[in-house]
Amino acid sequence: MREIFGPPLRAAALIAFLTGLVMLLLNPPSFAGVGDLLALLAGIVAIVLITAWVTVALLRGEMPEPEFRRLEERSEALARQPPPDREPTEFDELVIEALDDLPEQFRQVLERTPVVVSSQGHEFRAYGHYIGGTIARDVYPDRIVIYQDTLERDFGHDPDLLRAQVERTVRHEVAHHLGWDERGVRDLGL
């Protein structure tokens, strides 16, 4: 019972307090009309309770923490598995070359960071993503994703241009891994 009514009541109490405080500051009540004041308070309480209940009902659709953790662990287990028994594609070779061309210090940093080629760039409108913490704040599992579909769509007409953009994208995402934010990465020319 507490799990059902607890969150809406806590939200209602907070909203009621804030609403009452704002109303008190904007329009201090007069004690001449206690009946009007009680009617106003009852209306406010009703609105706050309904709003809190709707808010909590809408938020209930989020993924529960245990399910999220299970999904995350499954993803990490799949990432640790050896790659499929297939030859690397031409695009995979471009990514491998871009990684091999990095300075030695950066390659060492990436020894435990998977670099994944994906075809879901159109969903994110991106050429690549860095997912995880940074070297300084290593709180999330790290991963670099290079999106083949968007890179080939925009630069596939010219092999040299595609190679250059794959290298730039890899360096861009490695810079994020090293701690630079988007503006800092752009200031580096990436």
N, C-alpha and C positions, 0 to 999 in steps of 0.2 A: 504494500500500500504506500509505503514511504517513497519507493522508487517511482510510483506513478504521480503522486501529488507533490512530492518534495521539490523537484526542479521548477514546476510552474509557480508554486507558492513562494519560493525564494526569489524568482524573477519578479513576481507580482509585488513582493515586499519592497524590493529595490526600486521598481518603477513607481510604486505608491509613494515611497519616501521622496524620491526626486521630484515627482509631480507636485506633491504637497509643499515641498520646499520652494519650488518655482512659483507656485500659486501664492504662497505666503509672502514671498518677496515682491511679486508683481501686484497683488491685490490683497492687502491685509484684511482679514475678516473683521466685520463689526459684530459685537456681541448683542446688538439690538435684535437681530433676526436669527436666533438659534435654529429654528426650524429650517430656514433657507440654507444655513450652513450645513446642517445634517443631510439635507437633500443633495447638496452639492458634493459632500464627501461620499455619500452612497453612490452617486453617479460615477465619481472618479474611481472608486473601488471596483465597481462593476466593469468599467472600461479597462482598467489595469489588469484585472483578473482574466478577462477575455483575451486581451492582447498577449498576456504572458502564456496562456494556454495555447493559443495559436502559434506563437513563436516556438515553444517547446515541441509542439506537434510537428512543425515543419523541420526542426533540427533533428528529430528522431531518425530521419532517413540516412544519417551518416553511417559510415562503416564502423562497426564496433571495434574497439582496440584489439581484442584477441584475434579477430579475423584479419585485421590489418597486419598484425605481427606475423601471423601464419603466412599471409601472402608475401610479405617481405622476406621471410626465411626461405620460402619456396623459390623466390626469384634469385636469392643469393646462392642457393644450392644449384640451380640451373646454370648460373654464371660460372660456378667453380668446375662444372663438367667440361671435359675436353671438347674441342670444337667438332662439328660433324665431319664424317669421313668424306669430305669433298675437297676438290681443289679450289684454292682461292680464285675469286673472279678478278677481272681486270680492275674493278673498283677496289676490291680488297687489297690488291697489290699497290694501288695508289696510296691507300691509307697506311699500309706497311712501310712504304718508301718514306712517307711523310714522318712517320714515327722514327724510322732509322736515321733520318736527316736531322733529328733533334740533337742538341748538344748532349754529351754524355751525362751531365748532372741531371738533366731533365728526364732522360731515359731511365736513370736510376730511380727517380721519384715515381715513375710510372710502372715500376716492376710489379706492384701489387694493385694497380688500378686497371681494371678491364677497359679495353677500347672496343666498342661494339658498333657494327655497321647495321643500320636500320633503314627501312623503307617507309617510315611514318613521319617524315619531315613535313609533309603537307598538312598534317594535323596540328603541328606546332608552329608552322610557318618559320622554320629554322633550318640552318645547315648543320647545326650540331648543338649538343647540350652537355654541360657538365652537371652531374648529379652527385651530391654529397657535400661534406664539409670542405674545409680547406686544409692545407698542411698545418696551419696554426690552430684550427678548430676542427679536429678530426672526430666529429661526433656522428657522422653518417657514413654508410658504406659508399665508397667512391666509384664512379663510373663515368666514362666519356662515351657519348653516342654521336656517331657521324651519320648524317642522313643522306643516303645514296640518292633517293628519289628527287629531292629538291636540288641537290648539287648537279645531278645529271640533267634535270629539267632546265636549269638556268645556265649551265656551263658545258653541257655535253656536246654541243655543236663544235667545240674546239678542244681537242685533246690537251694542248698545252695550257689553255685557260682552265680546264677542269683540274689538271694536275696542280696548278698554282693555287686554285681555290681550295682544294682538299688540304694542301699543306697549310694554307692560311687558317682554315677552319680547325685543323688539329692543333695548331699553335694557339689559337684563340681559346679553345677549351682547356688546353694545358695551363694557360695563364690564369683561367678561373680556378683551376685546381690549386695553383700556387698562391691564390689569395686575392688576386685583382678582381675588382668589381667591373661591371660593364663599361663604365666611363674610363677606368684605368686601363682596361684592355684596349679600348679604342684609342687612348692616348699613346699606347705602344705601337699603334698602326695596324692593329689586328682587328 
